[in-house]
Amino acid sequence: MAQSEKRDSWGSKWGFILACIGSAVGMGNIWLFPARISKYGGATFLIPYLIFVAIIGSTGVIGEMAFGRATRSGPVDAFGAATQLRFGRERPGRLWGLIPVVGSLAMAIGYSVVTGWIFKYTADALTGTLAAMEGADAFSAHFEAVSSENALWQVLGMVVTIAIMAFGIGRGIERANKVMTPLFFLLFVGLALYLVTVPGSAAGYRYIFVLEPRGLLDPMVWVYALGQAFFSLSVAGNGTLIYGSYLSNDSNIPADARMVAVFDTCAALLAALVIIPAMAAAGQQLNNSGPGLMFIFLPNVLAAIPGGAIILIIFFLAVIFAALTSLINLFEAPAATLQELFHLKRPAAVAVIGAIGIAVGLAIAPIVSDWMDVCSIYICPLGALLAAVMFFWVCGKDYVLRQVNLARAKPLGPWFYPMAKYLFCGVTLAVLVLGACIQGGIG
């Protein structure tokens, strides 16, 4: 099933791991996870979240990485190879493989709008514009202005992304992630340590680790914990699969997947350890999520803290790294698909995808919230479900176990295949159905 043509590859194990961590560390970790922690009760939310991270990290993440490596391709050729192996026909799989590719491109286009906002806010933090603002109303008015007239910064974010991708996997994406992902962690650790010294922040730290056992009986705690874990680990049948396609056969995929899950969880916790104590220090409850949290409420709080001007710079620099690494991952599957389908050179494929991203991104900027809802609730979970079905159900047990156990001294236990085939696929279907129900007002 593997393609014979020479394919770009990662230069090192840590380059791949950092790239996967960077792809997973996105806006969901920074503006949604802290809000979920606050709304559903600290450790009361954290416990089910960690359970689902363990399930998804030990099944779905492994599956997508191994599927990509086995076929040396993106979703279109990978799905086609699966149906060719099982049914002797490649075309049905290739058609289904377009869904996660389109989902990845659509999500990337939405992210490009948000990345433009982050570039603008970083510039405003560097010039002192944000620190000079007073009150949530001022930050709200600023966000309205930025979100309605942000074409220049949106294009700038895309240009940076395209430039990094054009250099390829080893010289572009890997090198960028080796710098940006560690810096993200370093900056957020620094912020978390600083906030320990800020009066009033202790209440935030206590709240994060409060366990209310009765809260575990609330089904919505488990529903939102499942959705958060699913999206936090960037399982969507595209980015993780395509990154896996650049792996060599001597990579221990289960070990790599475990590292990605651990560091992604650390990133989410770091975000909570910065955002919730900061809000507590200002005497506010964190009851907002989405763009308002990052661009209105949190900057308003950080600006009022001693040293607020520096804190704002550090915060938005860290967020820019998270945004860029996620954006690169989301654009990689469409770019690689163009290379596979039309045999384009990488710079040409990246340029085409970049042009589409800029044009469509500028057009959908006014409706980006609705755009992202459709992508995250419907398209991405569907892509993940299709990838799981193709690998765990269509390819078959012998093939799956052979691929995930490559380079392992000790094969995964007998728990892996049934857990991946039934539990993970069931969890993925649940994310899709529950997301649709909640969006429709049923849940």
C-alpha positions as CSV (number, residue, x, y, z in Angstrom):
1,M,0.0,0.0,0.0
2,A,2.9,2.4,0.5
3,Q,3.8,4.7,-2.3
4,S,7.2,4.1,-3.9
5,E,8.1,7.7,-4.8
6,K,10.5,9.6,-2.6
7,R,8.7,11.6,0.1
8,D,9.8,14.4,2.3
9,S,10.4,13.3,5.9
10,W,11.1,14.5,9.4
11,G,14.7,15.1,10.3
12,S,14.4,13.8,13.9
13,K,11.9,12.1,16.3
14,W,11.6,15.3,18.4
15,G,11.0,17.3,15.3
16,F,7.9,15.2,14.5
17,I,6.7,15.2,18.1
18,L,7.0,18.9,18.5
19,A,5.2,19.4,15.2
20,C,2.3,17.2,16.4
21,I,2.2,19.0,19.7
22,G,2.2,22.3,18.0
23,S,-0.7,21.2,15.8
24,A,-2.7,20.1,18.8
25,V,-1.9,23.2,20.9
26,G,-4.4,25.6,19.4
27,M,-7.2,27.9,20.4
28,G,-9.2,25.1,22.0
29,N,-6.5,24.8,24.6
30,I,-6.2,28.5,25.2
31,W,-9.7,29.9,25.2
32,L,-12.0,26.9,25.6
33,F,-10.3,24.6,28.1
34,P,-9.9,27.2,30.9
35,A,-13.6,28.2,30.4
36,R,-14.7,24.5,30.6
37,I,-12.6,24.0,33.8
38,S,-14.2,27.0,35.3
39,K,-17.8,26.3,34.3
40,Y,-17.8,22.7,35.2
41,G,-15.9,22.8,38.4
42,G,-12.1,22.4,38.2
43,A,-11.1,18.8,38.8
44,T,-14.7,17.7,38.3
45,F,-14.2,18.5,34.6
46,L,-10.5,17.5,34.6
47,I,-11.1,13.9,35.6
48,P,-13.4,12.9,32.7
49,Y,-11.2,15.0,30.4
50,L,-8.1,13.0,31.3
51,I,-10.0,9.8,30.9
52,F,-11.0,10.7,27.3
53,V,-7.5,12.0,26.5
54,A,-6.1,8.6,27.6
55,I,-8.7,6.8,25.4
56,I,-8.2,8.9,22.3
57,G,-4.4,9.3,22.7
58,S,-4.0,5.5,22.9
59,T,-6.2,4.7,20.0
60,G,-7.2,7.5,17.5
61,V,-3.9,9.4,17.6
62,I,-1.9,6.1,17.1
63,G,-4.3,5.0,14.3
64,E,-4.0,8.3,12.3
65,M,-0.2,8.3,12.6
66,A,0.1,4.7,11.6
67,F,-2.4,5.0,8.8
68,G,-0.4,7.9,7.3
69,R,2.9,6.1,7.6
70,A,1.6,2.9,6.1
71,T,0.3,4.6,3.0
72,R,2.9,7.4,2.8
73,S,0.1,9.7,1.7
74,G,-2.6,12.1,2.8
75,P,-6.3,11.1,3.3
76,V,-7.3,10.8,-0.4
77,D,-4.6,8.2,-1.3
78,A,-4.7,6.6,2.2
79,F,-8.5,6.0,2.0
80,G,-8.1,4.8,-1.6
81,A,-5.4,2.3,-0.5
82,A,-7.7,1.0,2.2
83,T,-10.6,0.3,-0.1
84,Q,-8.2,-1.2,-2.7
85,L,-6.8,-3.6,-0.1
86,R,-10.3,-4.7,1.1
87,F,-12.5,-4.4,-2.0
88,G,-10.1,-4.2,-4.9
89,R,-11.4,-0.7,-5.8
90,E,-9.5,2.5,-5.0
91,R,-12.0,5.1,-6.2
92,P,-14.6,4.9,-3.4
93,G,-11.9,5.5,-0.8
94,R,-10.4,8.4,-2.7
95,L,-13.7,10.1,-2.9
96,W,-14.4,9.7,0.8
97,G,-10.8,10.9,1.5
98,L,-11.7,14.3,0.1
99,I,-14.0,15.0,3.2
100,P,-11.2,15.3,5.7
101,V,-9.1,17.3,3.2
102,V,-11.9,19.8,2.6
103,G,-12.5,19.9,6.4
104,S,-8.8,20.6,7.1
105,L,-8.8,23.4,4.5
106,A,-12.1,24.9,5.8
107,M,-10.9,24.8,9.4
108,A,-7.5,26.4,8.3
109,I,-9.3,29.2,6.5
110,G,-11.3,30.0,9.7
111,Y,-8.1,29.8,11.8
112,S,-6.4,32.2,9.4
113,V,-9.0,34.9,10.3
114,V,-8.3,34.4,14.1
115,T,-4.6,34.3,13.4
116,G,-4.9,37.8,11.8
117,W,-6.5,39.0,15.0
118,I,-3.7,37.6,17.0
119,F,-1.1,39.3,14.8
120,K,-2.8,42.6,15.3
121,Y,-3.1,42.2,19.1
122,T,0.5,41.2,19.3
123,A,1.5,44.3,17.5
124,D,-0.8,46.4,19.7
125,A,0.8,44.8,22.8
126,L,4.3,45.6,21.5
127,T,3.4,49.2,20.9
128,G,1.7,49.6,24.3
129,T,-1.7,50.2,22.7
130,L,-3.4,47.4,24.7
131,A,-1.8,48.3,28.0
132,A,-3.1,51.9,27.7
133,M,-6.7,50.8,27.4
134,E,-9.0,50.9,30.5
135,G,-12.1,48.8,31.1
136,A,-13.8,45.9,29.3
137,D,-15.8,48.4,27.1
138,A,-12.6,49.8,25.6
139,F,-11.3,46.3,24.8
140,S,-14.7,45.3,23.4
141,A,-14.7,48.3,21.1
142,H,-11.1,47.5,20.0
143,F,-12.0,43.9,19.2
144,E,-15.0,45.1,17.1
145,A,-12.7,47.3,15.1
146,V,-10.0,44.6,14.7
147,S,-12.5,41.9,13.7
148,S,-14.2,44.1,11.1
149,E,-11.1,45.6,9.5
150,N,-8.2,43.1,9.7
151,A,-7.4,42.2,6.1
152,L,-3.8,43.3,6.3
153,W,-2.9,41.3,9.4
154,Q,-4.9,38.3,8.1
155,V,-2.8,38.3,4.9
156,L,0.4,38.8,6.9
157,G,-0.4,35.7,9.0
158,M,-1.0,33.7,5.8
159,V,2.2,34.9,4.2
160,V,4.2,33.7,7.3
161,T,2.4,30.4,7.2
162,I,3.0,29.9,3.4
163,A,6.6,30.8,3.7
164,I,7.3,28.3,6.4
165,M,5.4,25.5,4.6
166,A,7.1,26.2,1.2
167,F,10.5,25.1,2.7
168,G,9.1,21.6,3.2
169,I,8.8,19.3,6.1
170,G,12.3,19.1,7.5
171,R,13.6,22.6,6.6
172,G,10.3,24.4,7.1
173,I,7.7,22.9,9.3
174,E,10.1,21.0,11.6
175,R,12.5,23.9,12.1
176,A,9.6,26.3,12.8
177,N,8.0,23.9,15.4
178,K,11.4,23.3,17.1
179,V,11.4,27.0,17.9
180,M,7.8,28.0,18.3
181,T,6.5,25.0,20.3
182,P,9.2,25.2,23.1
183,L,8.8,29.0,23.2
184,F,5.0,28.6,23.7
185,F,5.6,26.4,26.7
186,L,8.4,28.6,28.0
187,L,6.4,31.8,27.8
188,F,3.3,30.2,29.4
189,V,5.3,28.6,32.2
190,G,6.8,32.1,32.9
191,L,3.4,33.6,33.0
192,A,2.1,30.9,35.3
193,L,5.0,31.4,37.7
194,Y,4.6,35.1,37.7
195,L,0.9,34.9,38.5
196,V,1.7,32.9,41.7
197,T,3.1,36.1,43.1
198,V,0.0,38.2,42.2
199,P,-2.4,38.9,45.1
200,G,-5.7,37.1,44.8
201,S,-4.5,34.5,42.3
202,A,-4.4,31.7,44.9
203,A,-8.2,31.4,44.7
204,G,-7.8,30.5,41.0
205,Y,-5.3,27.8,41.6
206,R,-7.5,26.3,44.3
207,Y,-10.5,26.3,42.1
208,I,-8.7,24.5,39.3
209,F,-8.1,21.5,41.5
210,V,-11.4,21.5,43.4
211,L,-13.3,18.2,43.1
212,E,-17.1,18.2,43.5
213,P,-18.1,14.5,43.3
214,R,-21.7,15.2,42.6
215,G,-20.7,17.1,39.5
216,L,-19.4,13.9,38.0
217,L,-23.1,12.8,37.8
218,D,-23.9,15.6,35.4
219,P,-23.9,14.1,31.9
220,M,-23.0,17.5,30.3
221,V,-19.6,17.4,32.2
222,W,-18.8,14.2,30.4
223,V,-20.2,15.4,27.0
224,Y,-18.0,18.6,27.0
225,A,-15.0,16.8,28.4
226,L,-15.3,14.3,25.5
227,G,-15.5,17.1,22.9
228,Q,-12.7,19.0,24.5
229,A,-10.4,16.0,24.5
230,F,-11.3,15.1,21.0
231,F,-10.5,18.5,19.5
232,S,-7.6,19.2,21.8
233,L,-5.7,16.2,20.4
234,S,-6.3,17.3,16.8
235,V,-7.9,14.1,15.6
236,A,-9.7,14.8,12.4
237,G,-8.5,12.4,9.7
238,N,-6.2,15.0,8.2
239,G,-3.3,16.7,10.1
240,T,-2.1,13.9,12.3
241,L,-2.5,11.4,9.4
242,I,-0.5,13.6,7.0
243,Y,2.2,14.2,9.6
244,G,2.4,10.5,10.1
245,S,3.0,10.0,6.4
246,Y,6.4,11.6,6.7
247,L,7.6,9.2,9.4
248,S,10.2,6.5,8.8
249,N,9.5,2.8,9.6
250,D,11.8,2.9,12.7
251,S,9.5,5.4,14.5
252,N,7.7,4.0,17.6
253,I,4.3,5.5,16.9
254,P,2.5,4.5,20.2
255,A,5.3,6.1,22.2
256,D,5.2,9.2,20.0
257,A,1.4,9.4,20.4
258,R,1.7,9.1,24.1
259,M,4.2,12.1,24.2
260,V,1.9,14.2,22.1
261,A,-1.1,13.5,24.4
262,V,1.0,14.2,27.5
263,F,2.3,17.5,26.2
264,D,-1.0,18.6,24.7
265,T,-2.6,18.1,28.1
266,C,0.2,20.0,29.8
267,A,-0.4,22.9,27.4
268,A,-4.1,22.9,28.3
269,L,-3.4,22.9,32.0
270,L,-0.8,25.7,31.5
271,A,-3.4,27.8,29.8
272,A,-5.8,27.2,32.7
273,L,-3.0,28.0,35.2
274,V,-2.5,31.3,33.6
275,I,-6.0,32.4,32.7
276,I,-8.1,31.3,35.7
277,P,-5.7,32.8,38.3
278,A,-5.4,36.0,36.3
279,M,-9.2,36.3,36.3
280,A,-9.3,35.4,40.0
281,A,-6.7,38.1,40.8
282,A,-9.0,40.6,39.2
283,G,-12.0,39.4,41.2
284,Q,-13.8,38.1,38.2
285,Q,-15.4,34.8,37.4
286,L,-14.3,33.0,34.2
287,N,-17.7,32.4,32.7
288,N,-16.8,33.4,29.1
289,S,-15.2,31.3,26.3
290,G,-14.6,31.9,22.6
291,P,-13.0,35.0,21.1
292,G,-14.3,37.3,23.9
293,L,-12.2,35.6,26.5
294,M,-8.9,36.1,24.7
295,F,-9.5,39.4,23.0
296,I,-11.7,41.3,25.6
297,F,-11.9,39.9,29.1
298,L,-8.4,38.4,29.5
299,P,-6.5,41.4,28.1
300,N,-8.6,43.7,30.3
301,V,-7.4,41.7,33.3
302,L,-3.8,41.3,32.3
303,A,-3.4,45.1,31.5
304,A,-4.4,45.9,35.1
305,I,-1.9,43.5,36.7
306,P,1.4,44.9,37.8
307,G,3.7,44.7,34.8
308,G,0.7,44.3,32.6
309,A,2.3,45.8,29.5
310,I,5.1,43.1,29.5
311,I,2.6,40.3,30.4
312,L,0.4,41.2,27.4
313,I,3.4,41.0,25.1
314,I,4.4,37.6,26.5
315,F,0.9,36.3,26.3
316,F,0.2,37.2,22.7
317,L,3.6,36.1,21.5
318,A,2.9,32.7,23.0
319,V,-0.6,32.6,21.4
320,I,0.9,33.6,18.0
321,F,3.2,30.5,18.2
322,A,0.2,28.3,19.0
323,A,-1.8,29.7,16.2
324,L,0.9,29.4,13.6
325,T,1.8,25.8,14.4
326,S,-1.9,24.8,14.3
327,L,-2.5,26.7,11.0
328,I,0.5,25.0,9.4
329,N,-0.8,21.6,10.3
330,L,-4.3,22.3,9.0
331,F,-3.0,23.6,5.6
332,E,-0.6,20.7,5.2
333,A,-3.2,18.0,4.2
334,P,-4.7,20.2,1.4
335,A,-1.2,21.1,0.1
336,A,0.0,17.5,0.2
337,T,-3.2,16.4,-1.6
338,L,-2.5,18.8,-4.4
339,Q,1.0,17.4,-4.7
340,E,-0.4,13.8,-4.8
341,L,-3.2,14.5,-7.3
342,F,-1.6,16.9,-9.7
343,H,2.1,16.1,-9.1
344,L,2.9,19.7,-8.3
345,K,6.2,20.8,-6.7
346,R,5.7,21.7,-3.1
347,P,6.2,25.5,-3.5
348,A,3.5,25.5,-6.2
349,A,1.1,23.4,-4.2
350,V,1.6,25.6,-1.1
351,A,1.1,28.8,-3.2
352,V,-2.2,27.5,-4.6
353,I,-3.5,26.5,-1.2
354,G,-2.3,29.8,0.2
355,A,-4.0,31.8,-2.4
356,I,-7.3,30.0,-1.8
357,G,-6.8,30.5,1.9
358,I,-6.3,34.2,1.6
359,A,-9.2,34.7,-0.9
360,V,-11.8,32.7,1.0
361,G,-10.5,33.8,4.4
362,L,-11.1,37.5,3.5
363,A,-14.5,36.6,2.2
364,I,-15.7,34.7,5.3
365,A,-14.1,36.9,7.9
366,P,-17.5,38.5,8.8
367,I,-19.1,35.1,9.5
368,V,-16.0,33.3,10.9
369,S,-17.8,32.2,14.1
370,D,-20.5,30.3,12.2
371,W,-18.0,29.0,9.7
372,M,-15.9,27.5,12.6
373,D,-18.9,26.0,14.2
374,V,-19.8,24.1,11.1
375,C,-16.3,22.9,10.7
376,S,-15.7,21.8,14.3
377,I,-19.2,20.3,14.8
378,Y,-19.7,18.5,11.6
379,I,-16.8,18.3,9.1
380,C,-13.9,17.5,11.4
381,P,-15.6,14.8,13.4
382,L,-16.8,13.2,10.2
383,G,-13.3,13.2,8.8
384,A,-12.0,11.5,12.0
385,L,-14.7,8.9,11.9
386,L,-14.0,8.1,8.3
387,A,-10.3,7.7,9.0
388,A,-11.0,5.4,11.9
389,V,-13.4,3.3,9.9
390,M,-11.0,3.0,7.0
391,F,-8.0,2.0,9.2
392,F,-9.6,-0.1,11.9
393,W,-12.5,-1.6,10.0
394,V,-11.6,-1.6,6.3
395,C,-7.9,-2.4,6.5
396,G,-8.4,-5.2,9.0
397,K,-6.9,-6.4,12.2
398,D,-3.7,-8.0,10.9
399,Y,-2.8,-5.0,8.8
400,V,-3.5,-2.5,11.7
401,L,-1.5,-4.5,14.2
402,R,1.4,-4.8,11.8
403,Q,1.6,-1.1,11.2
404,V,1.2,0.1,14.8
405,N,3.8,-2.4,16.1
406,L,6.5,-1.4,13.6
407,A,9.7,-0.6,15.5
408,R,8.3,-1.8,18.8
409,A,10.3,-4.3,20.9
410,K,7.1,-5.4,22.6
411,P,3.8,-5.3,20.6
412,L,0.8,-3.5,22.0
413,G,-1.4,-5.6,24.2
414,P,-4.6,-7.4,23.0
415,W,-6.6,-4.5,24.4
416,F,-5.6,-2.2,21.6
417,Y,-7.5,-3.4,18.5
418,P,-10.9,-3.8,20.1
419,M,-10.5,-0.6,22.0
420,A,-9.6,1.3,18.9
421,K,-12.2,-0.4,16.6
422,Y,-15.2,-0.2,18.9
423,L,-14.6,2.3,21.7
424,F,-12.7,5.0,19.8
425,C,-15.0,4.7,16.8
426,G,-18.0,4.9,19.2
427,V,-16.5,7.9,20.9
428,T,-15.9,9.6,17.5
429,L,-19.5,9.0,16.4
430,A,-20.7,10.3,19.8
431,V,-18.8,13.6,19.3
432,L,-20.4,14.0,15.9
433,V,-23.9,13.2,17.1
434,L,-23.7,15.1,20.4
435,G,-22.2,18.1,18.7
436,A,-25.0,18.3,16.2
437,C,-27.6,17.8,19.0
438,I,-26.2,20.5,21.2
439,Q,-25.9,22.9,18.2
440,G,-29.5,22.2,17.3
441,G,-30.6,22.8,20.9
442,I,-31.5,19.2,21.6
443,G,-28.8,18.5,24.1
